[in-house]
Amino acid sequence: MESPHAPDVQGSLPLTGDQADALAAGIARAFPAWRIWQAGGIWYAAGPCPRPGCRCARTLHAPGPGGLYRQLDDAEQRTHARREALL
């Protein structure tokens, strides 16, 4: 399910460094368990493993911030569903 809050910036003008930093900070506020950054036009997020009790990290990536936001939203929903199933 696509989040109505995902940034819709694919196909938009290139972002300045400050704009990209501000957008990364906004995505990080929406997903506080994840560290967000972009490099070379690719957006990344490093965050918790979806397996309960696991302490490893995983990394997601997408060619734009909107795609990364959608992946994060999906990952959070799947993690929440797994936890609910264990209860």
C-alpha positions in Angstrom: 0.0 0.0 0.0 1.5 3.3 -1.1 1.7 6.0 1.6 0.0 9.3 0.8 2.8 11.0 2.6 5.6 9.8 0.3 7.5 12.6 -1.3 6.7 12.9 -5.0 9.9 14.3 -6.4 10.8 11.8 -9.1 11.3 13.6 -12.3 11.6 17.0 -10.6 14.5 19.3 -10.8 17.8 18.3 -9.2 18.0 19.1 -5.5 20.7 21.3 -4.0 22.8 19.8 -1.2 20.8 21.7 1.4 17.5 20.6 -0.1 18.6 17.0 -0.2 19.8 17.2 3.4 16.4 18.8 4.5 14.5 16.1 2.6 16.6 13.3 4.2 16.0 14.9 7.6 12.2 14.9 6.9 12.2 11.3 5.9 14.3 10.4 9.0 11.7 12.1 11.2 9.0 9.9 9.6 11.1 6.8 10.2 13.2 7.5 13.3 14.7 4.0 13.5 16.5 4.6 10.2 19.5 6.6 9.1 18.9 8.4 5.8 21.4 9.8 3.3 22.0 10.2 -0.4 25.1 9.9 -2.5 25.6 10.1 -6.2 21.9 10.5 -6.8 21.0 7.3 -4.9 19.0 7.5 -1.6 19.9 5.1 1.2 18.4 4.1 4.5 20.1 1.9 7.1 17.9 0.5 9.8 16.9 -2.5 12.0 16.6 -6.0 10.8 13.0 -7.2 10.5 13.6 -10.4 12.5 12.5 -10.0 16.1 15.5 -10.0 18.5 18.0 -9.7 15.7 20.5 -6.9 16.2 21.9 -6.7 12.7 21.2 -3.8 10.3 19.9 -3.7 6.8 20.2 -1.1 4.0 17.6 -0.1 1.5 18.3 2.1 -1.5 16.4 3.8 -4.4 17.1 6.2 -7.2 14.9 8.9 -5.6 13.6 9.9 -2.2 10.0 9.0 -3.1 11.0 5.4 -3.9 13.0 5.2 -0.7 10.1 6.5 1.4 7.8 3.9 -0.2 10.3 1.1 0.6 10.6 2.3 4.2 6.9 2.5 4.6 6.6 -1.0 3.3 9.4 -2.3 5.5 7.8 -0.8 8.6 4.4 -2.2 7.8 5.9 -5.7 7.2 7.9 -5.5 10.5 4.8 -4.4 12.4 2.8 -7.3 10.8 5.4 -9.8 11.9 5.4 -8.5 15.4 1.6 -8.7 15.6 1.7 -12.3 14.3 4.0 -13.3 17.1 1.6 -12.0 19.8 
